[in-house]
Amino acid sequence: MPALHIRDVPPETVAALKERAARHGRSMQQELREVLDRAAAEPVVRRRRGPLRLTTVTTGVSEPWSRDEIYDDDGR
C-alpha cells in the first residue's frame, strides 16, 4: 500500500489530531486514514458555468474570413 508523508504540519494541528484519535480510541495512523478516507469519499461537486456571454463589435471592415484564420489546426 502506498505511504504518504506530510511536511510542515503545524504543532496545533498534530495535537488536535492526537486528541481526536484518543477520543475515537484509535491510533494516530488509524485516525488519519479515517480522515483521508472520508475526505476522498466526498462527492466531487462540479460548478456549472453560467451562460456564455458574447459581445458583438463593429469594426467597419466587411471582408470575408475563414475558420482557419481564427482557430488552431485542432479546431479550438
PDB file of N, CA, C and O in Angstrom:
ATOM      1  N   MET A   1       0.856  -1.173   0.000  1.00  0.00           N
ATOM      2  CA  MET A   1       0.000   0.000   0.000  1.00  0.00           C
ATOM      3  C   MET A   1       0.901   1.235   0.000  1.00  0.00           C
ATOM      4  O   MET A   1       1.910   1.253   0.704  1.00  0.00           O
ATOM      5  N   PRO A   2       0.557   2.267  -0.775  1.00  0.00           N
ATOM      6  CA  PRO A   2       1.369   3.478  -0.809  1.00  0.00           C
ATOM      7  C   PRO A   2       1.384   4.189   0.537  1.00  0.00           C
ATOM      8  O   PRO A   2       0.464   4.042   1.342  1.00  0.00           O
ATOM      9  N   ALA A   3       2.434   4.954   0.767  1.00  0.00           N
ATOM     10  CA  ALA A   3       2.568   5.727   2.001  1.00  0.00           C
ATOM     11  C   ALA A   3       2.583   7.204   1.657  1.00  0.00           C
ATOM     12  O   ALA A   3       3.030   7.595   0.579  1.00  0.00           O
ATOM     13  N   LEU A   4       2.093   8.020   2.576  1.00  0.00           N
ATOM     14  CA  LEU A   4       2.104   9.470   2.421  1.00  0.00           C
ATOM     15  C   LEU A   4       2.996  10.071   3.494  1.00  0.00           C
ATOM     16  O   LEU A   4       3.064   9.576   4.619  1.00  0.00           O
ATOM     17  N   HIS A   5       3.675  11.141   3.127  1.00  0.00           N
ATOM     18  CA  HIS A   5       4.494  11.871   4.094  1.00  0.00           C
ATOM     19  C   HIS A   5       4.110  13.334   3.966  1.00  0.00           C
ATOM     20  O   HIS A   5       4.223  13.908   2.883  1.00  0.00           O
ATOM     21  N   ILE A   6       3.660  13.944   5.050  1.00  0.00           N
ATOM     22  CA  ILE A   6       3.215  15.338   5.015  1.00  0.00           C
ATOM     23  C   ILE A   6       4.173  16.164   5.863  1.00  0.00           C
ATOM     24  O   ILE A   6       4.383  15.882   7.043  1.00  0.00           O
ATOM     25  N   ARG A   7       4.745  17.181   5.246  1.00  0.00           N
ATOM     26  CA  ARG A   7       5.701  18.052   5.938  1.00  0.00           C
ATOM     27  C   ARG A   7       5.025  19.324   6.421  1.00  0.00           C
ATOM     28  O   ARG A   7       3.964  19.718   5.937  1.00  0.00           O
ATOM     29  N   ASP A   8       5.669  19.947   7.382  1.00  0.00           N
ATOM     30  CA  ASP A   8       5.289  21.277   7.875  1.00  0.00           C
ATOM     31  C   ASP A   8       3.859  21.344   8.414  1.00  0.00           C
ATOM     32  O   ASP A   8       3.144  22.319   8.182  1.00  0.00           O
ATOM     33  N   VAL A   9       3.457  20.309   9.125  1.00  0.00           N
ATOM     34  CA  VAL A   9       2.149  20.322   9.773  1.00  0.00           C
ATOM     35  C   VAL A   9       2.302  21.112  11.068  1.00  0.00           C
ATOM     36  O   VAL A   9       3.174  20.797  11.877  1.00  0.00           O
ATOM     37  N   PRO A  10       1.476  22.128  11.281  1.00  0.00           N
ATOM     38  CA  PRO A  10       1.590  22.926  12.500  1.00  0.00           C
ATOM     39  C   PRO A  10       1.407  22.063  13.751  1.00  0.00           C
ATOM     40  O   PRO A  10       0.587  21.145  13.755  1.00  0.00           O
ATOM     41  N   PRO A  11       2.156  22.350  14.799  1.00  0.00           N
ATOM     42  CA  PRO A  11       2.042  21.575  16.047  1.00  0.00           C
ATOM     43  C   PRO A  11       0.621  21.543  16.598  1.00  0.00           C
ATOM     44  O   PRO A  11       0.206  20.539  17.178  1.00  0.00           O
ATOM     45  N   GLU A  12      -0.130  22.631  16.423  1.00  0.00           N
ATOM     46  CA  GLU A  12      -1.509  22.675  16.921  1.00  0.00           C
ATOM     47  C   GLU A  12      -2.375  21.646  16.190  1.00  0.00           C
ATOM     48  O   GLU A  12      -3.253  21.025  16.788  1.00  0.00           O
ATOM     49  N   THR A  13      -2.120  21.474  14.905  1.00  0.00           N
ATOM     50  CA  THR A  13      -2.876  20.502  14.116  1.00  0.00           C
ATOM     51  C   THR A  13      -2.549  19.087  14.559  1.00  0.00           C
ATOM     52  O   THR A  13      -3.441  18.249  14.688  1.00  0.00           O
ATOM     53  N   VAL A  14      -1.274  18.822  14.790  1.00  0.00           N
ATOM     54  CA  VAL A  14      -0.860  17.490  15.254  1.00  0.00           C
ATOM     55  C   VAL A  14      -1.503  17.195  16.611  1.00  0.00           C
ATOM     56  O   VAL A  14      -2.011  16.097  16.836  1.00  0.00           O
ATOM     57  N   ALA A  15      -1.477  18.175  17.507  1.00  0.00           N
ATOM     58  CA  ALA A  15      -2.067  17.982  18.838  1.00  0.00           C
ATOM     59  C   ALA A  15      -3.569  17.711  18.734  1.00  0.00           C
ATOM     60  O   ALA A  15      -4.096  16.839  19.425  1.00  0.00           O
ATOM     61  N   ALA A  16      -4.255  18.463  17.867  1.00  0.00           N
ATOM     62  CA  ALA A  16      -5.703  18.264  17.705  1.00  0.00           C
ATOM     63  C   ALA A  16      -6.003  16.890  17.134  1.00  0.00           C
ATOM     64  O   ALA A  16      -6.970  16.250  17.546  1.00  0.00           O
ATOM     65  N   LEU A  17      -5.187  16.421  16.186  1.00  0.00           N
ATOM     66  CA  LEU A  17      -5.390  15.087  15.618  1.00  0.00           C
ATOM     67  C   LEU A  17      -5.125  13.988  16.642  1.00  0.00           C
ATOM     68  O   LEU A  17      -5.820  12.972  16.663  1.00  0.00           O
ATOM     69  N   LYS A  18      -4.128  14.191  17.482  1.00  0.00           N
ATOM     70  CA  LYS A  18      -3.850  13.214  18.550  1.00  0.00           C
ATOM     71  C   LYS A  18      -5.030  13.136  19.508  1.00  0.00           C
ATOM     72  O   LYS A  18      -5.435  12.045  19.909  1.00  0.00           O
ATOM     73  N   GLU A  19      -5.583  14.292  19.877  1.00  0.00           N
ATOM     74  CA  GLU A  19      -6.752  14.319  20.765  1.00  0.00           C
ATOM     75  C   GLU A  19      -7.945  13.638  20.102  1.00  0.00           C
ATOM     76  O   GLU A  19      -8.674  12.881  20.744  1.00  0.00           O
ATOM     77  N   ARG A  20      -8.135  13.910  18.831  1.00  0.00           N
ATOM     78  CA  ARG A  20      -9.246  13.287  18.089  1.00  0.00           C
ATOM     79  C   ARG A  20      -9.089  11.775  18.064  1.00  0.00           C
ATOM     80  O   ARG A  20     -10.056  11.046  18.286  1.00  0.00           O
ATOM     81  N   ALA A  21      -7.875  11.296  17.797  1.00  0.00           N
ATOM     82  CA  ALA A  21      -7.612   9.858  17.769  1.00  0.00           C
ATOM     83  C   ALA A  21      -7.913   9.235  19.130  1.00  0.00           C
ATOM     84  O   ALA A  21      -8.513   8.164  19.211  1.00  0.00           O
ATOM     85  N   ALA A  22      -7.496   9.906  20.186  1.00  0.00           N
ATOM     86  CA  ALA A  22      -7.742   9.388  21.536  1.00  0.00           C
ATOM     87  C   ALA A  22      -9.246   9.317  21.829  1.00  0.00           C
ATOM     88  O   ALA A  22      -9.724   8.342  22.410  1.00  0.00           O
ATOM     89  N   ARG A  23      -9.986  10.355  21.422  1.00  0.00           N
ATOM     90  CA  ARG A  23     -11.445  10.359  21.634  1.00  0.00           C
ATOM     91  C   ARG A  23     -12.117   9.196  20.934  1.00  0.00           C
ATOM     92  O   ARG A  23     -13.095   8.638  21.432  1.00  0.00           O
ATOM     93  N   HIS A  24     -11.580   8.830  19.764  1.00  0.00           N
ATOM     94  CA  HIS A  24     -12.171   7.726  18.998  1.00  0.00           C
ATOM     95  C   HIS A  24     -11.552   6.373  19.336  1.00  0.00           C
ATOM     96  O   HIS A  24     -11.942   5.351  18.772  1.00  0.00           O
ATOM     97  N   GLY A  25     -10.595   6.366  20.251  1.00  0.00           N
ATOM     98  CA  GLY A  25      -9.974   5.107  20.655  1.00  0.00           C
ATOM     99  C   GLY A  25      -9.128   4.481  19.550  1.00  0.00           C
ATOM    100  O   GLY A  25      -9.046   3.258  19.432  1.00  0.00           O
ATOM    101  N   ARG A  26      -8.507   5.328  18.750  1.00  0.00           N
ATOM    102  CA  ARG A  26      -7.688   4.838  17.637  1.00  0.00           C
ATOM    103  C   ARG A  26      -6.275   5.383  17.749  1.00  0.00           C
ATOM    104  O   ARG A  26      -6.008   6.348  18.465  1.00  0.00           O
ATOM    105  N   SER A  27      -5.392   4.740  17.026  1.00  0.00           N
ATOM    106  CA  SER A  27      -4.037   5.277  16.914  1.00  0.00           C
ATOM    107  C   SER A  27      -4.084   6.492  15.994  1.00  0.00           C
ATOM    108  O   SER A  27      -5.060   6.701  15.275  1.00  0.00           O
ATOM    109  N   MET A  28      -3.037   7.275  16.025  1.00  0.00           N
ATOM    110  CA  MET A  28      -2.943   8.436  15.150  1.00  0.00           C
ATOM    111  C   MET A  28      -3.015   7.990  13.688  1.00  0.00           C
ATOM    112  O   MET A  28      -3.682   8.635  12.879  1.00  0.00           O
ATOM    113  N   GLN A  29      -2.346   6.914  13.349  1.00  0.00           N
ATOM    114  CA  GLN A  29      -2.351   6.408  11.977  1.00  0.00           C
ATOM    115  C   GLN A  29      -3.757   5.990  11.550  1.00  0.00           C
ATOM    116  O   GLN A  29      -4.189   6.302  10.440  1.00  0.00           O
ATOM    117  N   GLN A  30      -4.460   5.291  12.420  1.00  0.00           N
ATOM    118  CA  GLN A  30      -5.836   4.881  12.105  1.00  0.00           C
ATOM    119  C   GLN A  30      -6.736   6.102  11.926  1.00  0.00           C
ATOM    120  O   GLN A  30      -7.572   6.145  11.023  1.00  0.00           O
ATOM    121  N   GLU A  31      -6.552   7.088  12.796  1.00  0.00           N
ATOM    122  CA  GLU A  31      -7.376   8.294  12.717  1.00  0.00           C
ATOM    123  C   GLU A  31      -7.127   9.042  11.409  1.00  0.00           C
ATOM    124  O   GLU A  31      -8.065   9.499  10.757  1.00  0.00           O
ATOM    125  N   LEU A  32      -5.869   9.160  11.037  1.00  0.00           N
ATOM    126  CA  LEU A  32      -5.538   9.853   9.794  1.00  0.00           C
ATOM    127  C   LEU A  32      -6.097   9.116   8.581  1.00  0.00           C
ATOM    128  O   LEU A  32      -6.580   9.749   7.642  1.00  0.00           O
ATOM    129  N   ARG A  33      -6.036   7.794   8.590  1.00  0.00           N
ATOM    130  CA  ARG A  33      -6.620   7.027   7.490  1.00  0.00           C
ATOM    131  C   ARG A  33      -8.127   7.268   7.403  1.00  0.00           C
ATOM    132  O   ARG A  33      -8.680   7.406   6.311  1.00  0.00           O
ATOM    133  N   GLU A  34      -8.779   7.317   8.550  1.00  0.00           N
ATOM    134  CA  GLU A  34     -10.225   7.574   8.576  1.00  0.00           C
ATOM    135  C   GLU A  34     -10.537   8.962   8.006  1.00  0.00           C
ATOM    136  O   GLU A  34     -11.449   9.110   7.192  1.00  0.00           O
ATOM    137  N   VAL A  35      -9.787   9.962   8.428  1.00  0.00           N
ATOM    138  CA  VAL A  35      -9.999  11.325   7.930  1.00  0.00           C
ATOM    139  C   VAL A  35      -9.796  11.368   6.420  1.00  0.00           C
ATOM    140  O   VAL A  35     -10.604  11.955   5.701  1.00  0.00           O
ATOM    141  N   LEU A  36      -8.723  10.749   5.938  1.00  0.00           N
ATOM    142  CA  LEU A  36      -8.445  10.738   4.500  1.00  0.00           C
ATOM    143  C   LEU A  36      -9.500   9.951   3.723  1.00  0.00           C
ATOM    144  O   LEU A  36      -9.914  10.370   2.642  1.00  0.00           O
ATOM    145  N   ASP A  37      -9.936   8.819   4.264  1.00  0.00           N
ATOM    146  CA  ASP A  37     -10.972   8.024   3.604  1.00  0.00           C
ATOM    147  C   ASP A  37     -12.261   8.825   3.456  1.00  0.00           C
ATOM    148  O   ASP A  37     -12.889   8.806   2.398  1.00  0.00           O
ATOM    149  N   ARG A  38     -12.657   9.528   4.515  1.00  0.00           N
ATOM    150  CA  ARG A  38     -13.884  10.330   4.456  1.00  0.00           C
ATOM    151  C   ARG A  38     -13.750  11.470   3.457  1.00  0.00           C
ATOM    152  O   ARG A  38     -14.679  11.753   2.702  1.00  0.00           O
ATOM    153  N   ALA A  39     -12.593  12.122   3.455  1.00  0.00           N
ATOM    154  CA  ALA A  39     -12.379  13.226   2.512  1.00  0.00           C
ATOM    155  C   ALA A  39     -12.400  12.711   1.075  1.00  0.00           C
ATOM    156  O   ALA A  39     -12.966  13.357   0.193  1.00  0.00           O
ATOM    157  N   ALA A  40     -11.794  11.566   0.837  1.00  0.00           N
ATOM    158  CA  ALA A  40     -11.742  11.005  -0.516  1.00  0.00           C
ATOM    159  C   ALA A  40     -13.113  10.522  -0.983  1.00  0.00           C
ATOM    160  O   ALA A  40     -13.372  10.477  -2.185  1.00  0.00           O
ATOM    161  N   ALA A  41     -13.989  10.163  -0.053  1.00  0.00           N
ATOM    162  CA  ALA A  41     -15.314   9.645  -0.413  1.00  0.00           C
ATOM    163  C   ALA A  41     -16.322  10.752  -0.699  1.00  0.00           C
ATOM    164  O   ALA A  41     -17.411  10.473  -1.201  1.00  0.00           O
ATOM    165  N   GLU A  42     -15.979  12.008  -0.389  1.00  0.00           N
ATOM    166  CA  GLU A  42     -16.912  13.108  -0.649  1.00  0.00           C
ATOM    167  C   GLU A  42     -17.138  13.236  -2.144  1.00  0.00           C
ATOM    168  O   GLU A  42     -16.200  13.117  -2.933  1.00  0.00           O
ATOM    169  N   PRO A  43     -18.373  13.477  -2.531  1.00  0.00           N
ATOM    170  CA  PRO A  43     -18.643  13.623  -3.970  1.00  0.00           C
ATOM    171  C   PRO A  43     -17.969  14.871  -4.523  1.00  0.00           C
ATOM    172  O   PRO A  43     -17.855  15.891  -3.844  1.00  0.00           O
ATOM    173  N   VAL A  44     -17.534  14.769  -5.749  1.00  0.00           N
ATOM    174  CA  VAL A  44     -16.926  15.913  -6.416  1.00  0.00           C
ATOM    175  C   VAL A  44     -18.046  16.783  -6.958  1.00  0.00           C
ATOM    176  O   VAL A  44     -18.862  16.330  -7.761  1.00  0.00           O
ATOM    177  N   VAL A  45     -18.081  18.014  -6.523  1.00  0.00           N
ATOM    178  CA  VAL A  45     -19.113  18.944  -6.974  1.00  0.00           C
ATOM    179  C   VAL A  45     -18.508  19.782  -8.092  1.00  0.00           C
ATOM    180  O   VAL A  45     -17.564  20.545  -7.886  1.00  0.00           O
ATOM    181  N   ARG A  46     -19.066  19.620  -9.251  1.00  0.00           N
ATOM    182  CA  ARG A  46     -18.586  20.399 -10.393  1.00  0.00           C
ATOM    183  C   ARG A  46     -19.456  21.649 -10.523  1.00  0.00           C
ATOM    184  O   ARG A  46     -20.684  21.583 -10.573  1.00  0.00           O
ATOM    185  N   ARG A  47     -18.778  22.770 -10.574  1.00  0.00           N
ATOM    186  CA  ARG A  47     -19.523  24.019 -10.709  1.00  0.00           C
ATOM    187  C   ARG A  47     -20.045  24.157 -12.135  1.00  0.00           C
ATOM    188  O   ARG A  47     -19.323  23.951 -13.110  1.00  0.00           O
ATOM    189  N   ARG A  48     -21.299  24.504 -12.219  1.00  0.00           N
ATOM    190  CA  ARG A  48     -21.880  24.765 -13.538  1.00  0.00           C
ATOM    191  C   ARG A  48     -21.458  26.151 -13.974  1.00  0.00           C
ATOM    192  O   ARG A  48     -21.504  27.114 -13.209  1.00  0.00           O
ATOM    193  N   ARG A  49     -21.056  26.219 -15.194  1.00  0.00           N
ATOM    194  CA  ARG A  49     -20.719  27.528 -15.743  1.00  0.00           C
ATOM    195  C   ARG A  49     -21.999  28.237 -16.143  1.00  0.00           C
ATOM    196  O   ARG A  49     -22.981  27.614 -16.547  1.00  0.00           O
ATOM    197  N   GLY A  50     -21.963  29.521 -16.023  1.00  0.00           N
ATOM    198  CA  GLY A  50     -23.113  30.313 -16.426  1.00  0.00           C
ATOM    199  C   GLY A  50     -23.216  30.366 -17.937  1.00  0.00           C
ATOM    200  O   GLY A  50     -22.393  29.785 -18.644  1.00  0.00           O
ATOM    201  N   PRO A  51     -24.222  31.058 -18.427  1.00  0.00           N
ATOM    202  CA  PRO A  51     -24.381  31.158 -19.874  1.00  0.00           C
ATOM    203  C   PRO A  51     -23.200  31.910 -20.491  1.00  0.00           C
ATOM    204  O   PRO A  51     -22.600  32.784 -19.867  1.00  0.00           O
ATOM    205  N   LEU A  52     -22.896  31.549 -21.707  1.00  0.00           N
ATOM    206  CA  LEU A  52     -21.822  32.189 -22.444  1.00  0.00           C
ATOM    207  C   LEU A  52     -22.256  33.598 -22.816  1.00  0.00           C
ATOM    208  O   LEU A  52     -23.338  33.802 -23.366  1.00  0.00           O
ATOM    209  N   ARG A  53     -21.407  34.556 -22.513  1.00  0.00           N
ATOM    210  CA  ARG A  53     -21.723  35.944 -22.847  1.00  0.00           C
ATOM    211  C   ARG A  53     -20.857  36.370 -24.021  1.00  0.00           C
ATOM    212  O   ARG A  53     -19.629  36.333 -23.948  1.00  0.00           O
ATOM    213  N   LEU A  54     -21.493  36.764 -25.074  1.00  0.00           N
ATOM    214  CA  LEU A  54     -20.789  37.192 -26.275  1.00  0.00           C
ATOM    215  C   LEU A  54     -20.991  38.685 -26.470  1.00  0.00           C
ATOM    216  O   LEU A  54     -22.046  39.237 -26.156  1.00  0.00           O
ATOM    217  N   THR A  55     -19.964  39.319 -26.990  1.00  0.00           N
ATOM    218  CA  THR A  55     -20.050  40.739 -27.293  1.00  0.00           C
ATOM    219  C   THR A  55     -19.801  40.917 -28.781  1.00  0.00           C
ATOM    220  O   THR A  55     -18.826  40.394 -29.321  1.00  0.00           O
ATOM    221  N   THR A  56     -20.664  41.642 -29.430  1.00  0.00           N
ATOM    222  CA  THR A  56     -20.513  41.918 -30.855  1.00  0.00           C
ATOM    223  C   THR A  56     -19.940  43.314 -31.009  1.00  0.00           C
ATOM    224  O   THR A  56     -20.417  44.275 -30.405  1.00  0.00           O
ATOM    225  N   VAL A  57     -18.914  43.403 -31.827  1.00  0.00           N
ATOM    226  CA  VAL A  57     -18.308  44.713 -32.080  1.00  0.00           C
ATOM    227  C   VAL A  57     -18.372  45.001 -33.572  1.00  0.00           C
ATOM    228  O   VAL A  57     -18.364  44.086 -34.396  1.00  0.00           O
ATOM    229  N   THR A  58     -18.434  46.238 -33.896  1.00  0.00           N
ATOM    230  CA  THR A  58     -18.413  46.647 -35.291  1.00  0.00           C
ATOM    231  C   THR A  58     -17.057  47.252 -35.581  1.00  0.00           C
ATOM    232  O   THR A  58     -16.627  48.189 -34.909  1.00  0.00           O
ATOM    233  N   THR A  59     -16.388  46.713 -36.582  1.00  0.00           N
ATOM    234  CA  THR A  59     -15.045  47.199 -36.915  1.00  0.00           C
ATOM    235  C   THR A  59     -15.046  48.120 -38.121  1.00  0.00           C
ATOM    236  O   THR A  59     -14.064  48.815 -38.383  1.00  0.00           O
ATOM    237  N   GLY A  60     -16.139  48.122 -38.848  1.00  0.00           N
ATOM    238  CA  GLY A  60     -16.188  48.927 -40.059  1.00  0.00           C
ATOM    239  C   GLY A  60     -15.600  48.208 -41.255  1.00  0.00           C
ATOM    240  O   GLY A  60     -15.623  48.741 -42.364  1.00  0.00           O
ATOM    241  N   VAL A  61     -15.069  46.997 -41.055  1.00  0.00           N
ATOM    242  CA  VAL A  61     -14.478  46.217 -42.133  1.00  0.00           C
ATOM    243  C   VAL A  61     -15.438  45.086 -42.475  1.00  0.00           C
ATOM    244  O   VAL A  61     -15.947  44.403 -41.586  1.00  0.00           O
ATOM    245  N   SER A  62     -15.679  44.894 -43.756  1.00  0.00           N
ATOM    246  CA  SER A  62     -16.594  43.821 -44.155  1.00  0.00           C
ATOM    247  C   SER A  62     -15.901  42.904 -45.156  1.00  0.00           C
ATOM    248  O   SER A  62     -16.327  42.788 -46.305  1.00  0.00           O
ATOM    249  N   GLU A  63     -14.846  42.265 -44.715  1.00  0.00           N
ATOM    250  CA  GLU A  63     -14.133  41.321 -45.572  1.00  0.00           C
ATOM    251  C   GLU A  63     -14.504  39.904 -45.160  1.00  0.00           C
ATOM    252  O   GLU A  63     -14.769  39.651 -43.984  1.00  0.00           O
ATOM    253  N   PRO A  64     -14.526  38.985 -46.107  1.00  0.00           N
ATOM    254  CA  PRO A  64     -14.814  37.589 -45.749  1.00  0.00           C
ATOM    255  C   PRO A  64     -13.647  37.000 -44.951  1.00  0.00           C
ATOM    256  O   PRO A  64     -12.509  37.452 -45.075  1.00  0.00           O
ATOM    257  N   TRP A  65     -13.939  35.999 -44.140  1.00  0.00           N
ATOM    258  CA  TRP A  65     -12.909  35.326 -43.351  1.00  0.00           C
ATOM    259  C   TRP A  65     -13.194  33.845 -43.339  1.00  0.00           C
ATOM    260  O   TRP A  65     -14.300  33.415 -43.667  1.00  0.00           O
ATOM    261  N   SER A  66     -12.209  33.069 -42.964  1.00  0.00           N
ATOM    262  CA  SER A  66     -12.395  31.623 -42.864  1.00  0.00           C
ATOM    263  C   SER A  66     -12.090  31.180 -41.440  1.00  0.00           C
ATOM    264  O   SER A  66     -11.407  31.878 -40.691  1.00  0.00           O
ATOM    265  N   ARG A  67     -12.600  30.026 -41.085  1.00  0.00           N
ATOM    266  CA  ARG A  67     -12.352  29.484 -39.745  1.00  0.00           C
ATOM    267  C   ARG A  67     -10.866  29.294 -39.491  1.00  0.00           C
ATOM    268  O   ARG A  67     -10.405  29.463 -38.363  1.00  0.00           O
ATOM    269  N   ASP A  68     -10.116  28.947 -40.522  1.00  0.00           N
ATOM    270  CA  ASP A  68      -8.677  28.716 -40.369  1.00  0.00           C
ATOM    271  C   ASP A  68      -7.947  29.960 -39.876  1.00  0.00           C
ATOM    272  O   ASP A  68      -6.909  29.847 -39.223  1.00  0.00           O
ATOM    273  N   GLU A  69      -8.468  31.128 -40.175  1.00  0.00           N
ATOM    274  CA  GLU A  69      -7.841  32.370 -39.726  1.00  0.00           C
ATOM    275  C   GLU A  69      -8.042  32.591 -38.230  1.00  0.00           C
ATOM    276  O   GLU A  69      -7.272  33.314 -37.598  1.00  0.00           O
ATOM    277  N   ILE A  70      -9.064  31.975 -37.672  1.00  0.00           N
ATOM    278  CA  ILE A  70      -9.413  32.209 -36.275  1.00  0.00           C
ATOM    279  C   ILE A  70      -8.959  31.078 -35.363  1.00  0.00           C
ATOM    280  O   ILE A  70      -8.428  31.324 -34.280  1.00  0.00           O
ATOM    281  N   TYR A  71      -9.169  29.834 -35.801  1.00  0.00           N
ATOM    282  CA  TYR A  71      -8.919  28.683 -34.951  1.00  0.00           C
ATOM    283  C   TYR A  71      -7.593  28.007 -35.293  1.00  0.00           C
ATOM    284  O   TYR A  71      -7.095  28.105 -36.414  1.00  0.00           O
ATOM    285  N   ASP A  72      -7.032  27.314 -34.287  1.00  0.00           N
ATOM    286  CA  ASP A  72      -5.839  26.498 -34.499  1.00  0.00           C
ATOM    287  C   ASP A  72      -6.206  25.297 -35.359  1.00  0.00           C
ATOM    288  O   ASP A  72      -7.371  25.093 -35.699  1.00  0.00           O
ATOM    289  N   ASP A  73      -5.209  24.517 -35.700  1.00  0.00           N
ATOM    290  CA  ASP A  73      -5.427  23.342 -36.544  1.00  0.00           C
ATOM    291  C   ASP A  73      -6.396  22.331 -35.937  1.00  0.00           C
ATOM    292  O   ASP A  73      -7.093  21.626 -36.667  1.00  0.00           O
ATOM    293  N   ASP A  74      -6.447  22.256 -34.602  1.00  0.00           N
ATOM    294  CA  ASP A  74      -7.303  21.253 -33.973  1.00  0.00           C
ATOM    295  C   ASP A  74      -8.729  21.741 -33.739  1.00  0.00           C
ATOM    296  O   ASP A  74      -9.509  21.062 -33.071  1.00  0.00           O
ATOM    297  N   GLY A  75      -9.081  22.912 -34.279  1.00  0.00           N
ATOM    298  CA  GLY A  75     -10.454  23.391 -34.189  1.00  0.00           C
ATOM    299  C   GLY A  75     -10.790  24.156 -32.934  1.00  0.00           C
ATOM    300  O   GLY A  75     -11.959  24.454 -32.691  1.00  0.00           O
ATOM    301  N   ARG A  76      -9.773  24.489 -32.111  1.00  0.00           N
ATOM    302  CA  ARG A  76     -10.042  25.250 -30.885  1.00  0.00           C
ATOM    303  C   ARG A  76      -9.505  26.647 -30.999  1.00  0.00           C
ATOM    304  O   ARG A  76      -9.637  27.437 -30.064  1.00  0.00           O
TER     305      ARG A  76
END
